[in-house]
Amino acid sequence: MIPAIALIACGDSKLKRENKELEEEIEERREALDERQKTELADARQELTLTDSLLTEVRRQHDELHKKVMASSGRLTDKSPEVIRLNNLRGKRDSLEVEYKKQSHKVKFFLKKMKEKENI
């Protein structure tokens, strides 16, 4: 009976050691995930800033050309270089707006996740 108790005690300490190792690994992964999310948040913010700058410039160009095209709309046709450029700028502007919204949601997502972790 004594050898059985010793075997159980030995197995119990081994199990505790394995549990402790697993808990440490889990904690390391949590910390790595936190760091990765912080890095991705910083990257997303940087991308958002760049997209915002591009979008602002394209909007300015579009609005300026739109005024010119509207002022001379009686003389221009759909195949006029100004009208074609305006349509291209409109497409570029719309694409950048979609990209800006996507990146905004990405930043909000990471901020929400980080806030949830703080509240846990």
JOJO-V579049 format. One record per residue. RES is the residue in three letters. PHI is phi in whole degrees, -180 to 180 (none if undefined). Layout:
res->[RES | RES]
phi->[PHI | PHI]
This chain:
res->[MET | ILE | PRO | ALA | ILE | ALA | LEU | ILE | ALA | CYS | GLY | ASP | SER | LYS | LEU | LYS | ARG | GLU | ASN | LYS | GLU | LEU | GLU | GLU | GLU | ILE | GLU | GLU | ARG | ARG | GLU | ALA | LEU | ASP | GLU | ARG | GLN | LYS | THR | GLU | LEU | ALA | ASP | ALA | ARG | GLN | GLU | LEU | THR | LEU | THR | ASP | SER | LEU | LEU | THR | GLU | VAL | ARG | ARG | GLN | HIS | ASP | GLU | LEU | HIS | LYS | LYS | VAL | MET | ALA | SER | SER | GLY | ARG | LEU | THR | ASP | LYS | SER | PRO | GLU | VAL | ILE | ARG | LEU | ASN | ASN | LEU | ARG | GLY | LYS | ARG | ASP | SER | LEU | GLU | VAL | GLU | TYR | LYS | LYS | GLN | SER | HIS | LYS | VAL | LYS | PHE | PHE | LEU | LYS | LYS | MET | LYS | GLU | LYS | GLU | ASN | ILE]
phi->[none | -64 | -61 | -67 | -65 | -64 | -66 | -65 | -64 | -65 | -65 | -66 | -69 | -65 | -64 | -63 | -64 | -65 | -62 | -64 | -63 | -64 | -63 | -65 | -64 | -61 | -64 | -62 | -67 | -62 | -64 | -64 | -64 | -60 | -63 | -63 | -65 | -64 | -65 | -66 | -64 | -62 | -63 | -64 | -65 | -65 | -63 | -63 | -64 | -64 | -63 | -62 | -64 | -62 | -63 | -61 | -66 | -66 | -61 | -61 | -61 | -63 | -62 | -63 | -68 | -60 | -62 | -65 | -65 | -67 | -68 | -117 | -64 | -71 | -97 | -98 | -112 | -63 | -98 | -66 | -56 | -66 | -68 | -63 | -63 | -61 | -64 | -65 | -64 | -62 | -64 | -64 | -60 | -63 | -64 | -66 | -64 | -65 | -62 | -62 | -63 | -61 | -69 | -62 | -66 | -63 | -63 | -61 | -61 | -64 | -64 | -63 | -62 | -67 | -67 | -61 | -65 | -67 | -82 | -76]
